[in-house]
């Protein structure tokens, strides 16, 4: 009798139970420079559950939440790298690499923005809001883009920039003011296959020295 009542309860509230289960989001993934190629990628449910777990319980501070964002973007990038050609992407912009799936800063910033918006829509961000993208252009042919988040309490903005590393390496998260001035990020990815990127970062470091 009890089992029959329980089964009836589950059948009665099945739509509610299903509605409470969060669905994995579809991400907009760009590559081939300037988002010339674009596709929607739905994260596997198991990956999305891992990402949600990263944010539970709620972060104790904005800095803790930024580290969780960094880990979530890394996990999403590693996943989409297995599902799209962007798994071949080298750090920096490498139009001469001769491989499919290469991303420039436009591709990286738009993909990162889609990932951040997915976190925000899921209610996982408590200390930050997603504000879009930012652009810097210190030289005529040296334009760079990044996704941006903002601390709700202080209004401080931070660049979230996966462009520096190979696909699936942690993104750089640094104060937007530093990013706009081209300050070398303190948390560069542990490995990069791009000599061109190393040279560019060296030039930025020299230009930022007093």
C-alpha positions in Angstrom: 0.0 0.0 0.0 2.8 2.4 0.9 4.7 1.6 -2.3 1.6 2.2 -4.4 1.1 5.6 -2.6 4.7 6.5 -3.2 4.5 5.5 -6.9 1.3 7.6 -7.3 3.1 10.6 -5.7 6.0 10.3 -8.1 3.7 10.1 -11.1 1.7 13.1 -9.9 4.8 15.3 -9.3 7.0 13.9 -12.1 6.7 17.1 -14.3 7.8 19.2 -11.3 10.7 17.0 -10.5 11.9 17.0 -14.1 11.5 20.8 -14.3 13.7 21.2 -11.2 16.6 19.3 -12.8 18.9 21.9 -14.4 19.6 21.3 -18.0 23.1 21.6 -19.5 23.4 24.9 -21.5 24.3 25.2 -25.1 27.5 27.3 -25.6 28.3 29.4 -28.7 31.8 28.3 -29.8 33.8 30.4 -32.4 36.9 29.7 -34.4 38.7 30.4 -37.7 39.3 34.1 -36.8 36.7 36.7 -36.3 34.1 34.0 -35.5 34.1 32.9 -39.2 33.1 29.4 -38.0 30.5 29.0 -35.2 28.6 26.2 -33.7 26.4 25.5 -30.7 27.7 22.9 -28.2 25.6 21.4 -25.4 27.8 20.3 -22.5 27.3 16.7 -21.4 25.2 16.5 -18.3 28.0 14.9 -16.3 30.3 17.9 -17.1 27.6 20.4 -16.2 27.0 18.7 -12.9 30.7 19.0 -12.1 30.6 22.7 -13.0 27.6 23.3 -10.8 29.4 21.5 -7.9 32.3 23.9 -8.2 30.0 26.7 -7.0 28.5 24.9 -4.0 28.3 26.1 -1.4 28.4 29.8 -2.4 31.8 31.4 -2.5 32.9 33.2 0.6 34.4 36.2 -1.3 34.7 37.6 -4.8 38.3 36.3 -5.1 37.2 32.7 -4.3 34.4 33.0 -6.8 36.8 34.2 -9.5 39.0 31.1 -8.9 35.9 29.0 -9.3 35.0 30.8 -12.5 38.6 30.1 -13.7 38.2 26.4 -13.0 34.7 26.3 -14.6 36.0 27.9 -17.8 38.9 25.5 -17.9 36.6 22.5 -17.7 34.2 23.9 -20.3 37.1 24.7 -22.7 38.5 21.2 -22.3 35.1 19.7 -23.1 34.4 21.8 -26.1 37.9 21.1 -27.3 36.9 17.4 -27.6 33.7 18.2 -29.4 34.9 20.8 -31.9 38.0 21.6 -34.0 39.1 24.2 -31.3 40.9 21.4 -29.5 43.8 22.1 -31.9 44.0 25.8 -30.8 47.5 27.1 -29.8 48.0 30.0 -27.4 47.8 33.4 -29.0 46.7 34.0 -32.5 48.4 31.6 -35.0 47.1 32.2 -38.5 50.2 30.5 -39.8 49.8 27.3 -37.7 48.1 25.5 -40.6 45.6 23.7 -38.3 41.8 23.8 -38.2 40.2 25.2 -35.1 42.6 28.0 -34.4 41.1 30.9 -32.4 42.0 34.6 -32.3 41.0 37.0 -29.5 37.6 37.6 -31.1 36.9 33.9 -31.1 38.2 33.4 -27.6 36.3 36.4 -26.1 33.0 35.4 -27.7 33.3 31.8 -26.6 34.3 32.9 -23.0 31.4 35.3 -22.9 29.0 32.5 -23.8 30.4 30.4 -21.0 30.2 33.1 -18.4 26.6 33.9 -19.4 25.8 30.2 -19.0 27.1 30.4 -15.4 25.2 33.6 -14.8 21.9 32.2 -16.2 22.2 29.1 -14.0 22.4 31.4 -10.9 25.9 30.2 -10.0 27.5 33.7 -9.7 26.8 35.5 -6.5 29.6 38.1 -6.3 29.8 38.9 -10.0 27.8 39.9 -13.0 28.8 39.4 -16.7 29.1 42.8 -18.5 30.1 41.8 -22.0 33.5 42.3 -23.7 36.2 44.9 -23.7 38.7 46.0 -26.4 42.2 47.4 -26.3 44.1 48.9 -29.1 47.5 50.2 -28.0 48.8 50.0 -31.6 47.0 50.2 -35.0 47.4 46.5 -35.7 47.4 45.2 -32.2 43.7 45.1 -31.2 42.7 42.6 -28.5 39.4 41.5 -27.0 38.4 39.9 -23.7 35.2 38.9 -21.9 34.5 40.9 -18.7 33.0 40.3 -15.3 32.2 42.9 -12.6 32.1 42.7 -8.8 28.5 43.5 -7.9 29.5 45.3 -4.6 32.5 47.4 -5.8 32.0 47.7 -9.6 35.6 46.5 -10.1 35.9 44.8 -13.5 38.1 41.8 -14.4 39.2 40.5 -17.8 38.5 36.7 -18.3 40.9 35.9 -21.2 41.7 32.3 -22.3 43.6 33.6 -25.4 47.0 33.3 -23.7 47.0 29.5 -23.4 46.5 26.5 -25.5 43.0 25.1 -25.6 41.9 23.9 -22.2 44.4 25.8 -20.2 43.2 28.0 -17.4 42.1 31.5 -18.5 43.8 34.6 -17.3 41.7 36.6 -14.8 43.1 40.0 -14.0 41.9 43.6 -13.2 40.5 45.1 -16.4 42.6 48.2 -15.9 45.8 46.2 -15.9 44.6 44.2 -19.0 43.8 47.5 -20.8 47.4 48.7 -20.1 48.8 45.4 -21.4 50.3 44.4 -18.0 51.7 40.9 -18.2 49.3 38.6 -16.3 50.7 37.1 -13.1 48.9 33.7 -13.7 49.9 32.8 -17.3 49.2 29.2 -18.3 51.9 26.7 -17.3 52.7 25.9 -20.9 52.3 27.5 -24.2 53.4 26.1 -27.6 53.5 29.6 -29.2 56.9 31.3 -29.6 55.0 34.2 -31.1 53.1 34.6 -27.9 56.2 34.5 -25.8 57.7 37.3 -28.0 54.5 39.4 -27.7 54.4 39.1 -24.0 58.0 40.1 -23.7 57.3 43.2 -25.8 54.3 44.1 -23.6 56.5 43.7 -20.5 59.1 46.0 -21.9 56.6 48.6 -23.0 54.9 48.6 -19.5 58.2 49.1 -17.7 58.8 52.7 -16.5 
